Amino acid sequence: MRILDAAIDEMREGKLDALTIAKVAERAKVTERTIYRHFQTREDLLNAVWPRMQARVGSSGFPQTADELIATPLRLFPRFDEEEGLIRASISSETGREVRLSSNAQRQAAMLACVADALPEMDDAAKRRRAAIVQLIDSAYAWSVLRDFWGLDGAEAGRAASEAIAILLGRRSAADERDFSPERNFLHGEEK
C-alpha cells in the first residue's frame, strides 16, 4: 500500500517522531482525507506500518523454538544493514519504542517458549532472566551496538549474536567453533 510505503520512507530518513499524516499524504501523493479513511489516527497508521517494516527486513514473526531463535540474527541482521535508516529510526525514537512495546507481551512469550524449548529443566525465574538477555542479543539494539562499536557488518553481527544465543541456550559451548553461518547451515553440529 502506497500510504504505508510513504510512512516507511519518512521513517527511513529518520523522521519517525516528526511523522505526520500531512507528511505521509504529501509523500504518498494522496490527500490527508484518503489516509484518514484507512487510519483514524497517527497511532493507527504506525501500528499498520510495523508489520510492513517487519516484512521488509524478512521477519516472519517471533521465533517459537530454540533453533528458530538461534537462526534469527543470521537471517535478520544482514537485512538490517539494507534498511539501516529505518531500523535506526525504529530503535532511536519514542514512537519506535511505543510500537515495539505494543507487542512486548507476545515477544516475551516467544522468548520464554524458546528458552523452555532449550532448557525445560530450568526454574521459571532463571528462564525469565535467560529470555530477557536472549531477547536483547536478538534485537536491532544489539545489531546497532555490534556495528557502531565493533565495526561488524550485519552478517558478522548476526553470527556473533547467533553464537551467543546458542551458548545461552546450551546448544554449544563457548569453546565450540562450529560455523553457524547460513552458508554452512549448521545447527547442533549437524548439517541440515
C-alpha positions as CSV (number, residue, x, y, z in Angstrom):
1,M,0.0,0.0,0.0
2,R,1.4,3.4,-1.1
3,I,0.5,5.1,2.2
4,L,2.4,2.6,4.3
5,D,5.4,2.7,2.0
6,A,5.4,6.5,2.2
7,A,5.3,6.3,6.0
8,I,8.2,3.9,5.9
9,D,10.2,6.1,3.6
10,E,9.6,9.0,6.1
11,M,10.8,6.8,8.9
12,R,13.9,5.6,6.9
13,E,15.0,9.2,6.7
14,G,15.0,9.4,10.5
15,K,11.7,11.3,10.7
16,L,9.8,8.9,12.9
17,D,9.0,11.3,15.7
18,A,8.2,14.1,13.3
19,L,6.0,11.8,11.2
20,T,2.6,13.4,10.5
21,I,-0.4,12.4,8.4
22,A,0.2,15.5,6.3
23,K,3.8,14.5,5.5
24,V,2.8,10.9,4.7
25,A,0.0,12.2,2.5
26,E,2.4,14.5,0.6
27,R,4.9,11.7,0.1
28,A,2.2,9.2,-1.0
29,K,0.6,11.8,-3.3
30,V,-2.8,11.4,-1.7
31,T,-5.0,13.6,0.4
32,E,-5.0,13.6,4.1
33,R,-8.6,12.6,3.9
34,T,-7.6,9.5,2.0
35,I,-5.2,8.5,4.8
36,Y,-7.9,9.1,7.4
37,R,-10.3,6.8,5.5
38,H,-7.8,4.0,6.3
39,F,-6.3,5.1,9.6
40,Q,-8.2,7.2,12.1
41,T,-5.1,8.3,14.0
42,R,-1.3,8.6,13.5
43,E,-1.0,5.7,16.0
44,D,-3.3,3.5,13.8
45,L,-1.0,4.3,10.9
46,L,2.1,3.4,12.9
47,N,0.6,0.2,14.1
48,A,-0.1,-0.7,10.5
49,V,3.4,0.2,9.5
50,W,5.1,-2.2,12.0
51,P,4.2,-5.5,10.2
52,R,5.2,-4.0,6.9
53,M,8.5,-2.9,8.3
54,Q,9.0,-6.4,9.7
55,A,8.3,-7.9,6.3
56,R,10.8,-5.6,4.6
57,V,13.6,-7.0,6.8
58,G,12.4,-10.5,6.4
59,S,10.9,-11.1,9.8
60,S,8.1,-13.6,9.8
61,G,7.2,-13.2,13.4
62,F,8.7,-14.2,16.7
63,P,10.7,-17.4,16.9
64,Q,8.9,-20.3,18.5
65,T,11.8,-22.8,19.1
66,A,15.3,-22.6,20.2
67,D,16.6,-23.4,16.8
68,E,14.5,-20.7,15.2
69,L,15.8,-18.2,17.7
70,I,19.4,-19.1,17.1
71,A,18.9,-18.7,13.3
72,T,17.0,-15.4,13.6
73,P,20.0,-12.9,13.8
74,L,21.8,-14.8,11.0
75,R,18.8,-14.0,8.8
76,L,17.8,-10.6,10.0
77,F,20.9,-8.7,10.9
78,P,22.2,-8.6,7.2
79,R,18.8,-7.2,6.2
80,F,19.1,-4.6,8.9
81,D,22.1,-3.3,7.1
82,E,20.0,-2.9,3.9
83,E,17.3,-1.0,5.9
84,E,19.7,0.9,8.2
85,G,17.8,4.2,8.3
86,L,14.5,2.5,9.0
87,I,16.0,0.3,11.7
88,R,17.8,3.1,13.4
89,A,14.7,5.3,13.4
90,S,12.7,2.5,14.9
91,I,15.2,2.0,17.8
92,S,16.1,5.6,18.5
93,S,12.7,7.3,18.6
94,E,10.0,7.4,21.2
95,T,7.5,6.4,18.6
96,G,9.5,3.4,17.7
97,R,9.8,2.4,21.3
98,E,6.0,2.7,21.7
99,V,5.4,0.5,18.6
100,R,7.9,-2.1,20.0
101,L,6.3,-2.1,23.4
102,S,2.9,-2.7,21.8
103,S,4.0,-6.3,21.0
104,N,6.1,-6.8,24.1
105,A,3.8,-9.4,25.7
106,Q,3.9,-11.6,22.5
107,R,7.7,-11.1,22.3
108,Q,8.2,-12.1,25.9
109,A,6.0,-15.2,25.5
110,A,8.0,-16.2,22.4
111,M,11.4,-15.8,24.1
112,L,10.2,-17.7,27.2
113,A,9.0,-20.5,24.9
114,C,12.3,-20.7,23.1
115,V,14.2,-20.9,26.4
116,A,11.8,-23.5,27.7
117,D,12.4,-25.5,24.5
118,A,16.1,-25.5,25.0
119,L,16.2,-25.6,28.8
120,P,13.0,-27.3,30.1
121,E,14.5,-28.2,33.5
122,M,15.4,-24.6,34.3
123,D,13.3,-22.9,37.0
124,D,10.9,-20.1,36.0
125,A,12.9,-17.2,37.4
126,A,16.1,-18.4,35.6
127,K,14.1,-18.9,32.4
128,R,12.8,-15.3,32.6
129,R,16.4,-13.9,33.1
130,R,17.7,-16.0,30.3
131,A,14.8,-15.0,28.0
132,A,15.5,-11.3,28.8
133,I,19.1,-11.4,27.8
134,V,18.5,-13.6,24.7
135,Q,15.9,-11.0,23.6
136,L,18.5,-8.3,23.9
137,I,21.0,-10.2,21.9
138,D,18.4,-10.9,19.2
139,S,17.5,-7.3,18.7
140,A,18.1,-4.3,16.5
141,Y,19.7,-2.7,19.5
142,A,22.4,-5.5,19.6
143,W,22.8,-5.1,15.8
144,S,23.4,-1.4,16.3
145,V,26.0,-1.8,19.0
146,L,27.9,-4.5,17.1
147,R,28.0,-2.3,14.0
148,D,28.8,1.0,15.8
149,F,31.2,-0.1,18.5
150,W,32.8,-3.2,16.9
151,G,32.5,-2.4,13.2
152,L,30.8,-5.7,12.3
153,D,28.6,-5.8,9.3
154,G,25.2,-7.4,9.5
155,A,26.4,-10.9,8.6
156,E,29.2,-10.9,11.2
157,A,26.9,-9.3,13.8
158,G,24.3,-12.0,13.1
159,R,27.0,-14.7,13.6
160,A,28.1,-13.1,16.9
161,A,24.5,-12.9,18.1
162,S,23.6,-16.4,17.0
163,E,26.7,-17.9,18.7
164,A,25.9,-16.1,21.9
165,I,22.3,-17.2,21.9
166,A,23.4,-20.8,21.1
167,I,25.7,-20.7,24.1
168,L,23.0,-19.2,26.4
169,L,20.5,-21.9,25.3
170,G,23.0,-24.7,26.0
171,R,23.3,-25.6,22.3
172,R,27.0,-25.1,22.2
173,S,29.9,-24.3,24.5
174,A,31.9,-21.1,24.4
175,A,34.9,-23.1,23.1
176,D,32.9,-24.6,20.3
177,E,33.9,-23.1,17.0
178,R,31.4,-24.7,14.7
179,D,30.3,-22.5,11.8
180,F,26.6,-21.4,12.4
181,S,26.6,-19.2,9.3
182,P,23.8,-19.6,6.8
183,E,26.2,-20.7,4.2
184,R,27.2,-23.7,6.3
185,N,23.6,-24.2,7.7
186,F,24.7,-26.0,10.9
187,L,22.6,-26.3,14.0
188,H,23.6,-28.5,16.9
189,G,26.7,-29.5,14.9
190,E,24.7,-31.4,12.3
191,E,24.3,-30.5,8.7
192,K,20.7,-29.8,7.9
